[in-house]
Amino acid sequence: MKHFYLTLCRILIRSVLFIFLVLICFEGKAQCNFTLNMNDSYGDGWDGAFITVYINGVYSADYSAAGSGSIATVALPTGSTISFSYTAASYENEHSYNIVLSGANVYSTGSNPPTGIIYTYSCCASTSAPSLATIPSPANAANGVNPCTVIHSWTAPTNSGCNGATSYDLYLGNSSPPPFFKNVTSPTMDAPSALLDNTLYYWKVVPKNASGSAVGALTWTFTTGVTSNSSYCFTGNSFNSPEYGTNCVTVTPEVNGQLGCIWNRGTISFASEFDYSLNVYFGNNINGADGCAFVFQNSPQGVTACGNPGGELGAGGIANAVVIEFDTYDNDGTYNNDLALDHTAIEIDGKLVGDPSYTTNQAPLAGPVQALSNGGNLDDGANHLLRVTWTPLTTTLKVYIDNSLRLSKVYDFVTNVFGGNPNVNWGFTGATGGLNNLQYFCPINMPLPIELSDFSLNCSGNQVEVKWTTASEKNNNYFTIERTTDGVSFERLTDIEAVGTSSQANSYSWIDNHPINGNAYYRLRQTDNDGTSKTFNIVSVTCDEQNTGDLEIKDASLNSTLLSFNFSTSYQGVHLIKMYDAMGNLLESENKYFLNGNNTESFDVSRYAAGIYLINVESNSKTAFKKVMIVK
């Protein structure tokens, strides 16, 4: 027994000594542990295949699984990099492996692992926060930025390696400081959607890594330009065409080899019912080409997306798209599902009949069927009434042409096409080839926003009172009050039943009994009876003495071409002054500094037609609206 205890003591002493030596070796050197798990589904090993490990780009060792689950663990001091590559031999379908970093799985393969270096990791057990991003694009204070094609980019921080930026928090909005928008991993990002015309935007980039965020990031600004139509974004050969009627736009002119794509600047929700009607002109040449497509999509390209020309009608190749095609050209029977008559169909596979590879693709989801119930031509020189309806309860999409139901399809588009996101872009695409036609459309019952005359927040003790007034309402179902802390994720607080249809002023209010600490950000969403919704600008309030008070537009007058108005404000600082038309399109926007008390402001309205307009003044905590009439 004595010898047993002596032996045990020797083992303990050696173990303690070994641990002491390990601690000395790694003293002051934080380390990362990588575990390589190699698996063989048959259980007889990797049959000569192996994993090669490189440390800091230098060969370290080869590992081959002798059985069904060999494990190799590698410890690295901070600042080192480790790479893995797989070399095949035979029976690769039995092999798989995964990499674990500090207990968390970071990479996995299925059978037949890819060869070559497929994973590189920098051991950053100890880091410091990155420095600041520089050289923004759009450049700081840039003017005339295209609101439909804004791409934000910046130069990454100068420090790199373990102390470099691994991601960036992007802040973006038309108020200062801008709200948080999203986190991105590269120094570039497309705008979230089309921005407003002639509007000052604020944005900021905060580099981040495991140690924290860069300190002292500057807020940059840019101002968007004025486009030809504030409701749409145009790509390719499409353009605004007011000569055909209100809000009409040309998809393709009567010229060969044209490609046009037009996207509404708003989105439509497949979570709600909708019923849209448009007048569409397909041309006056029955021997022309090629046709148009009505498209719903949430492609990564958003409002800049445009697909393949010719027989694919500008819609083929757009990702995550539901395409309702209106084909006016017969491709001589060389393609499957290409009827000799002008026809319509619903496509979801990203390819249309005009695609040369279409013969190997699946048939349309619905159709094709002749477009007109009487068998006539779409390109007959007349406007044709297009109506598209969606019922989410039954997931039914219907297409009517000239009041005749042509297509009806029950299908879960949200899950199977839009990746679970019901909010999508919508618009028209079209193309011409060796033949052509003038093709344009004019909306009929595109949802109009309510006429909001006031939306304000008031602090009262530990409560926030949300108040708003409508000057008129049409087919208004309900309002939704939403709140956010980051400008991206909105919390629905409550729904308020609306009056419905009214030409008189109606006032609403609601009390938030549990406001968030600090700045409170709220927005109002309005939903029509057909399920179409519109979201109004975010309004913020801080419940302190400085930010409480009144904002009121008192009167307005028109003198020749100058629209002047008086307003009183209890806030001394920058105010946002805007003017909208009756359709809710933003026409004018500027930030100006005003003293508290009575103030006067004016707009040059010489280029605007007679009609009803809306003036909007926003302080840092209040919003006021006033309806005005321009008479000429």
N, C-alpha and C positions, 0 to 999 in steps of 0.2 A: 504493500500500500504506500509505503514511503517513496519508493521509486516512481509510483504513479503520480503522486503529488509533485515530485521534482520535475518529472517530464511535463506535467501540465503547466507548471510555473515557467519552464523554459519556453513552451509554446506561447504563453501569454506575453512574456517579455519580448520574444521575437516579433509577435504581432504588433505590439505597441511600438517597438522600434521601427517596424516597417511603415506603420501609419505615420510616425513622426518624420521619417525620411520623405514620404510622399508629400506631407504638408510643407516640408522645407523646399522640395522641388517646385511646388506650385504656389509658394508664398508670394503674394502680390500679383499672381497671374490667374485671374478669373478664367474658367474654362467652360466649354460646352461639350456635352456628351452626345454622340451620334450612335444610334444602334441600327445595324443593318440586319433585317430579318429576311432570310432566303428560304423559300418554300418550294416543295416539289409535290404536285398533286398525286403522283404515283407512289412516292415514298422511297425511290431508289437513288436519289441524288440527282445532280445536275448534268451528268453524262458528258463531262468535259467543258460545259459552259461555266463562265465565272464573272464575278464583279471585280473591276479594278478601281482602287481608291487612289485619288491624287490629293496631296496636301500642299496648298499654295502653288498648285499647278505642277507639282513634282510627283512622280510615281511613288506610291507608298507600299501597296501590297495588293495581291490578288486573293480573292475569297471564292471558294467553290463549295456548294452544299454537298456534304457527304450523305445526308439523309433528307428527311422531309422538313427540317426546320432549324438549320444551322444559324447561329447568331454571332455577329462580330460587333464589338463596341469600340469606338475610337474616341479618345478625349483630346480636345484641342485647346490651347490657350487663346484668349480673346484676340481678335485681329486676324486669325488664320482663316483660310477658306478650305473647304473640302468638296471634292467632286466625285461622282460615281459614274461608271459606264458599264454596260452589259455586253459581253461577247458571247455569241451563240455558238453551239456545237451541233446538238441534235436533240430531238424531243422538246423543242422550245415551248410547245403547247402545254407542257407540264410545269413550266417554271413561272414563278412570280416572286416579287420582293417588295418590301416597303421599308421606309426610312423613318425612324423615330427620333425626334429632337427633344431632349429633356422631358420625356414622358408623353409627348404629343406627336401623333402621326402627321408627317408633313408631305409624304409622297408615297403613292401606291401604284402598282401596275397590276394588270390582269395577266392572263396567260400570254405567251409570246411577247415578252417585254421589248420595248424599243432598244435598238443598239446605239452605241455612241454615248457621249456625255449628255445626260439628260437632267442632271440636278447639280447645282452648285450652291453652296451655302457659306456665308461669311459668319464666323463665330463672333458675335458681338455681345458677350456677357457683360461688358462694361462700355458705356457710351456717354456722350454728352449731346445736348440738344443741338440741332443744326443752326447754321446762320440763316440770313434772310435771302429770299428770292429777289432777283433783279430783272431789269429790262422787260417790262410788261408789254404785251401786245393784245389788244390795242394799246398804243402808247398812252401814257398818262396825259389827260386833258385832250385826247384826240376828238375831232369833230367829224360829222358826216359818216359815222360807222354804219354799215349796212345792217339793219336790224334782223334781216333774215339769214345772214351768213356769218354771224359773230363766232370766231374761234379765239378762245383765250389761251395764251401761252406765256411763259416766263422762263428766265434762265435759272437753273437750279443753283442752290447754295454752293459756295466755293469749297467748303469742306466736304470730304467724301469718305468712303469706307465705312467704318463703324459709326462715325460721327456725321455721316451724310443723311439726307432726307430719304425716308422710306415712303412717305405719302405727303399729301398737301391738303389742308382744309381750305376750301374755297368759299368766300363770302361774296354774295352778289345781290344787288337790289337797287331800287330807285330812291332809297333813303339812306341817310348817314347816321350811325354806322350801318353798313349793310348786314342783312341777316345771313346766318350760315346757310350755304346751299348744299354742298356735298363734299365728301372726301375722295380724292383721286390719287392714283399711284404714279402718274407720269406728269411732266410739266406742261400739259396741254389739255384742253377740254372744249368741246363744242358747247355753244350756248344751250341752256335747257330747252328752249323753244324759241320761236320768233319773239323778238322784243318789240317794244312800242316805238313808233316813229317819234323823232324829234324830242327825245327824252334823255335826261342826264342820269347815268347809272354810276353806281359806286361798286368797287370790288377790291378784294384783298386776298392775298395768298399767304398762308401760314405753314411753312415746312415743319414736318414732324418726324420723330423717330422714337425708339423705345424709351429714350430718356426724357422726352417731353417736346414742347413746341418752341419754335423760334420766337424771340421776344422783340417787340418793337416794329412789327410789320406795318407798312404804310398803307393807307387807303388810296387807291388810284381811281380815276374817273374817266369816262368817255361819254360822248353824246351821239346818239343815233341820228341818222339823216332822215329826210322825208322821202317816202316812196310813192309810187304812182297810185297804189291802192293799199290802204292800211289794214284791209281785211285778209289779204293774200300775200303769199310769197311765190315768186315766179322763178322758174328754172328753165334753161334752154331757150326755145323760141316763143314761149308764151308771153303775154303782155296784157296790160289793162285796156279795156275797150268800152268806155262810157258811151260811145256813140250808139251802142246796141241797147242801152237801158241801164237802170240803176245797178251798180255793182257787177256789171257784165265783164267777162274776161275772155280773151282769145286763147285757145289751147294751141292751135297751129294756124298760121296764115295759109293762104292759097298758093303755096310754093312747094316744090319738090324737096325731099330730103330734110324735113323739119321734125323736131322732137321737142315737145313742151310738157312741163309738169307744173301744176298749180296746187298749192296747199293752203287751206285756211289757217290763219294764225292761231285759232283756238283748237281745242280738241273736242271729240265727241266720246261719250261714255257708253260702252256696251253693257254697263251695269243697269242702265235705265232704258225705258222705251224711247224710241225716236221715230219720227215720221217726217222725212225731208222731201221737198218737191223742187224741181228745177226745170227751166226751159233749156233745151239743148238743141243747138243747130249743128248738123253734121255735114253741111255743104249743099250745093245744088248740082253736083255732077254725079250721076248714078254710076258712071264709069271711073270715079275717082277713088282715092284711097287715103288713109287706111282705116281710120276709126278712132274711137276714144275709149277710155276706161274710167269708171268711177271707183276710187280706191280708198280703202281704210288700211292704215299701216302704222306700226310703231318701230320702223326700221331705225337702226342706229344713226342713219343720216337725217332722220327727222324731216324738217321742212326743206331740206336741200336734196332729198332723194329724187332720183330720176332714173328710169330703167332703160331697157333696150328699145331701139327704134324699129321702124318698119312694121312688120306684121305683129310684133309684140306690143304695139300701141303705147310704148313708153312705160308700160307697167311690168313687163317681164323682167325678172331679176331683182325686184325690190323685195327685201327680206320682210318677213312677218306681215304679209299683206293679204287682204281679201280683195280680189279684183273682180269687178263686174264689167265685163267687156261688151262693147258695142262695135262689132266688126262690119265694116262697109265694103270690104274688098274680098273677092273670091280668089284664093290662091291656086286656082286651076286643079283642085282636088288632090294636090300633092301632100296635104297634111291631114292627119286624122282629125275628125270632129270639126272640120272647116266646111260649113254648109255653103252652098251656092248662093242662097238668099242671105241678105243682111240678117245677122243673128246676134244673140246675147247669151252669155254663160257666166257662171261664177267659178273663178279659179282661186286656188290657194297654194299651188305648188311652185309659185314663182316663175312659171313659164306659160306662155300663151301659144295659141295654135301656130302663129307665125314663126316660132322658134324652129330652126332646121332640125334640132334634136327632139322635137316634140313627139315624133312617132314612137319613141321609146318611153315616153312619159305616161302617167296615168291620165285618164279622161278628166274633163272638168268636174268639179264637185257637183254642179248642177248645170243642165243644158248640154250642148247648145240647142236653142230653139230659135225659130225665126223671130226677129225682133218685133215686127208689126203683125198684129193678129190678122190683118187683111192680106198679108204676104207682100206688101209694098216695100219700098226702099227708104232707109233712114235719111240718105243724102238726097232728098227730093226738093230741097229749097225751102222747106217749112220747119218751124220750130216744133220739137216733139217734147211732150211732157214726161219727164222721168220722175218717178216716185219710188223711194226706198224706205222700207219700214223694218223695224227690229223689235221683237218681243222677247226680253230676257227670260221671262218665266218659262217659255216653251223653247227658247233658243231658236227662234224662227226668223229668218231673213227673207223678205219678199221684195220683188222687183216688178214695178208696173211701168208700162209704156203706153202713153195716150189712154190712160185709165183702164188698161187691160192687164190683168195679172199674167206675167210671162214666166217668172221663176219663183219658186218657193223652196227653201231648204232649211231643215232642222239640223243644227250642227253647233257644237260648243266651240265657237271661234275664239273666245277668250282664252280657253285652256290650250287648244290645239294650234292656234295661229299666233296669238298675241302674248304667249308665255305667261298667262295669268294676270296681265295688266289690262283692265278694261278700257283705259283712257288712251285713245289713239288719234293720230292725225287723219284728216280726210281731204280729198281733193280729186282733181281730174288729171289724167295724163292722155297724151295723144301723139300720133305720128303720121307723117306722109313719107312716101318713098319715091318711086319713079312716076307715080301719079299723086294727085293731091286733092284736097278740099279745105275750104275755110271751116274751122270747127271752133265754136264758142259756147259758153253756157251763162245763164242768168238765174240766180237763186230766186225762188218765189216765197217760200215760207221759212227761210232760215230764221232760227229763233232770235227774237229781239230781246235785249235786256230790259228789265224794268227801268223806269226813270227814277233813279235814286236821288233824292234832294238833300239828304243828310245822313251821315253815319258818324257817330261820336261815342267816346268813352268818358265816363265821369267816375272819379274816385269818391267813395263815401265810407269812411272808416276802413274796415277790412273787406269791403265789397267793391266791385267794379260794375257800374251800370252801363249796359250796352244799349244805345238808342239809335234808331234810324227812322227816316220818313221817306215815303215814296210819293212822287208827284203824280204818277199814274202807274197802272198795272194792267197786263194783258195775259190771261191764261196762267196766272201765277199760282202755283200750288203751295209751296212752303219755303221758308228761309231756314238756313242752317248756320249757327254760330260756331266758329272753329277757333281754336287757340293753339299757339305754337311757342316753343322756346328756342328753336333752331332755324326756323324759316323753311324747313323741309317737311318734317313730320307734324301734321296737324291733328289735333284732338277734337273730335266732334263733341260739343258741349250740350247742344239741344237743338231741336227742330221747332220752329214757330209757324203755325198755320197762317197762310196769307189770306188776304181779302179775296183774291182771285183776279177779277177784271174790274178796273175802276179808273175813271178819268179824274178823280179827286184825290187830294192828299190824304194819306193814311200813315199814322204813326205807330211804331212798335217799340217795345223795350223789354229788357230781360236783365236780371241781376245775377252776376257771378259771385256766389257766396264763398268761393274757395279760390281766389286769384293766386297766381304764381308770385313769388318774391321778385322784387326788382322790376325791370321793364316788362309790361304785359303786352303781348302782340295778339291781335284778334283780326279775323276777317269774316266777311259775310258771303255766304253762297246762296244763290236763288235758284230754285228748280221749277220749271214750267210743268204744265199738266202732261206734256208728252215725254217728260223725263229729261229734257235738255236742261243743263245747268250752266250758270255763269258765276264766276268768282270775282269779287271786287277786291280792290287793293287792301293790303295789310295796314292796319292802324295801330299805333302803339300808345301807351300811356304809362307814366310813372306816377304813383300816388304820393306826390309831395307837393308842397305849396307852390313851387315854381310852375308846375305844369298843369295846375287846375285853373280853369277860367273859361271864357267864352270866345267863340269865333263865329261871326255872323256876316253874311253878305247882305247888305241893306238894300241897294237899288242898282239898276243898270240902265244905261241910256245909249242910243245909237246916234252919232253925229257924223253924217256923211259915211265914211268907211271905217270909223273908229268906234269900237264897242268899249265903253268905259263902265266901270262898276266900283262901288264903294264897299269896304268891309271893315269891320272892327275886330280887333284881336287883343287878347290879354297877354300874348306871348311876344317877347322881343327876340327876334332871330330870323332864321331862314324859313320861308314859306314856299310851298310848291303850288304854283298856279297852273291850272289846266283848263282846256275847253274841249268838249265832246260834241259830235253831231248827234242827231236823233237815233242813229243806229248804234250808238255807243262807241264809235270809233274816235280815238284820241287825235285831235287836230293840232293843238298847241300845248306846250309844256315848258315851264321855266322855273328856276329856283331864284328867289330874290329875298333880300334882307329887308324886314319891315320893323318899325318901332311899334310898341304896344299902343293901342288907341285906334283912331280912324285913319284909314289908308285908301288910296285910289290906285287902280291899275287899269290897263286897257289892252285890247288886241286889235290889230289891223285885220279887218274881216272883208277886205275888198275882193278877195278871191273866192269867197264862199257864197253859195246861193241863198236865196231867201228861205227861211224855215225856222224850226225850233232847234236851239242849241242849249248846252248845259255848261255852266261855269263851276269849277271846283277849286276850292282853296284848302290847303292842308298845312297846319302848323305841326309841331312835334307831338301833339296829343289830340288835336281836334281836326275835324273835316266838316266843311260846309259846302252846300250845293245851291245853285239857283238856276231856274229855267229862264231863258231869254228868247226873244223873237227878233230875228233879223228880217227887216222889210226892205224890199228894193223896188 
